[in-house]
Amino acid sequence: MSYDTIIEQYRTSLQAAYRQALDADSLLEAMQKEGKGKFAAVFREDAGFSCQANRFTPYVKELGEQLQAFEAEPNPEQLPEMVRKLELLLTTLQQLRQSLKG
């Protein structure tokens, strides 16, 4: 599989994560206004992200920046960590949606 294919698949998943993150951030904002959702960060410090935020979009932005860096200078050693973080983000977004459904 070429890097072009990997990059395109990653970009597609990242775009889906971005749309989901916008929805999730709106939900978190509403919850916070109701006095719920009191937490400092979506992910723990040991999750591998550089940023610490109480919304999802900063994490998506970080992954987008990592993708741009990978495109500029592909390093196969970076791929597993990039994929792991994207998978963690997508899984967490899905878990949030499921928990809010009931």
Sine and cosine of phi, psi and omega as CSV:
sin_phi,cos_phi,sin_psi,cos_psi,sin_omega,cos_omega
0.00,0.00,0.76,-0.65,-0.03,-1.00
-0.98,0.18,0.30,-0.95,0.06,-1.00
-0.88,0.47,-0.55,0.84,0.01,-1.00
-0.86,0.51,-0.68,0.73,0.01,-1.00
-0.92,0.40,-0.70,0.71,0.01,-1.00
-0.88,0.47,-0.72,0.69,0.00,-1.00
-0.88,0.48,-0.68,0.73,-0.01,-1.00
-0.90,0.43,-0.68,0.73,0.04,-1.00
-0.90,0.43,-0.67,0.74,0.01,-1.00
-0.90,0.44,-0.70,0.71,0.00,-1.00
-0.87,0.49,-0.68,0.74,0.02,-1.00
-0.87,0.49,-0.71,0.70,0.02,-1.00
-0.91,0.41,-0.61,0.79,0.01,-1.00
-0.92,0.39,-0.61,0.79,0.06,-1.00
-0.90,0.44,-0.66,0.75,0.06,-1.00
-0.89,0.46,-0.67,0.74,0.02,-1.00
-0.89,0.46,-0.62,0.79,0.00,-1.00
-0.89,0.46,-0.73,0.68,0.00,-1.00
-0.88,0.47,-0.69,0.73,0.03,-1.00
-0.91,0.41,-0.60,0.80,0.00,-1.00
-0.91,0.42,-0.63,0.77,0.04,-1.00
-0.87,0.48,-0.71,0.70,0.04,-1.00
-0.89,0.45,-0.71,0.70,-0.02,-1.00
-0.90,0.44,-0.65,0.76,0.01,-1.00
-0.89,0.45,-0.60,0.80,0.06,-1.00
-0.90,0.44,-0.68,0.74,0.04,-1.00
-0.90,0.44,-0.68,0.73,0.01,-1.00
-0.90,0.44,-0.62,0.79,0.04,-1.00
-0.88,0.47,-0.71,0.70,0.02,-1.00
-0.90,0.44,-0.67,0.74,0.02,-1.00
-0.89,0.46,-0.66,0.75,-0.02,-1.00
-0.91,0.42,-0.60,0.80,0.04,-1.00
-0.91,0.41,-0.44,0.90,0.04,-1.00
-1.00,0.05,0.05,1.00,0.00,-1.00
1.00,0.07,0.19,0.98,0.03,-1.00
-0.96,-0.28,0.06,-1.00,0.08,-1.00
0.90,0.44,0.70,0.72,-0.01,-1.00
-1.00,-0.01,0.99,-0.11,0.03,-1.00
-0.51,-0.86,0.42,-0.91,-0.08,-1.00
-1.00,0.06,-0.52,0.85,-0.06,-1.00
-0.50,-0.87,0.52,-0.85,0.03,-1.00
-0.92,0.39,-0.69,0.73,-0.04,-1.00
-0.90,-0.44,0.50,-0.87,0.08,-1.00
-0.93,0.37,0.32,-0.95,-0.02,-1.00
-0.87,0.48,-0.47,0.88,-0.03,-1.00
-1.00,0.07,0.17,0.98,0.00,-1.00
-0.97,0.24,-0.23,0.97,0.06,-1.00
0.98,-0.21,-0.07,1.00,0.03,-1.00
-1.00,0.08,0.52,-0.85,0.06,-1.00
-0.98,0.22,-0.60,0.80,-0.05,-1.00
-1.00,0.06,0.35,-0.94,0.14,-0.99
-0.77,-0.64,0.91,-0.41,-0.07,-1.00
-0.60,-0.80,0.42,-0.91,0.04,-1.00
-0.99,-0.11,0.29,0.96,0.10,-1.00
-0.73,-0.69,0.26,-0.96,-0.07,-1.00
-1.00,0.07,-0.53,0.85,-0.12,-0.99
-0.87,0.49,-0.56,0.83,0.07,-1.00
-0.88,0.48,-0.53,0.85,0.03,-1.00
-0.95,0.33,-0.63,0.78,0.06,-1.00
-0.89,0.45,-0.67,0.75,0.02,-1.00
-0.87,0.49,-0.69,0.72,0.02,-1.00
-0.87,0.50,-0.69,0.73,0.02,-1.00
-0.91,0.40,-0.58,0.81,0.06,-1.00
-0.90,0.44,-0.65,0.76,0.04,-1.00
-0.91,0.41,-0.62,0.78,0.05,-1.00
-0.91,0.41,-0.61,0.79,0.04,-1.00
-0.90,0.44,-0.69,0.73,0.03,-1.00
-0.88,0.48,-0.66,0.75,0.03,-1.00
-0.90,0.43,-0.63,0.78,0.02,-1.00
-0.91,0.40,-0.65,0.76,0.03,-1.00
-0.89,0.46,-0.64,0.77,-0.02,-1.00
-0.93,0.36,-0.60,0.80,-0.04,-1.00
-0.56,-0.83,0.99,0.11,-0.05,-1.00
-0.85,0.52,0.76,-0.65,0.04,-1.00
-0.71,-0.71,0.95,-0.30,-0.07,-1.00
-0.86,0.51,-0.38,0.93,0.02,-1.00
-0.95,0.33,-0.36,0.93,0.01,-1.00
-0.99,0.17,-0.44,0.90,-0.12,-0.99
-0.83,0.56,-0.77,0.64,-0.04,-1.00
-0.84,0.55,-0.66,0.75,0.00,-1.00
-0.93,0.36,-0.64,0.76,0.04,-1.00
-0.88,0.47,-0.71,0.70,-0.01,-1.00
-0.92,0.40,-0.66,0.75,0.00,-1.00
-0.87,0.49,-0.69,0.73,-0.01,-1.00
-0.93,0.36,-0.63,0.77,0.05,-1.00
-0.91,0.42,-0.66,0.75,0.04,-1.00
-0.89,0.46,-0.68,0.74,0.04,-1.00
-0.88,0.48,-0.69,0.72,0.01,-1.00
-0.88,0.47,-0.76,0.65,-0.02,-1.00
-0.90,0.44,-0.64,0.76,0.02,-1.00
-0.90,0.43,-0.68,0.73,0.00,-1.00
-0.91,0.41,-0.65,0.76,0.06,-1.00
-0.87,0.49,-0.68,0.73,0.01,-1.00
-0.91,0.42,-0.67,0.75,0.02,-1.00
-0.89,0.46,-0.62,0.78,0.04,-1.00
-0.89,0.45,-0.73,0.68,0.02,-1.00
-0.86,0.51,-0.70,0.72,-0.01,-1.00
-0.90,0.44,-0.66,0.75,-0.03,-1.00
-0.93,0.38,-0.50,0.87,0.00,-1.00
-0.99,0.13,-0.33,0.94,0.04,-1.00
-0.95,0.30,-0.45,0.89,0.04,-1.00
0.58,-0.82,0.00,0.00,0.00,0.00
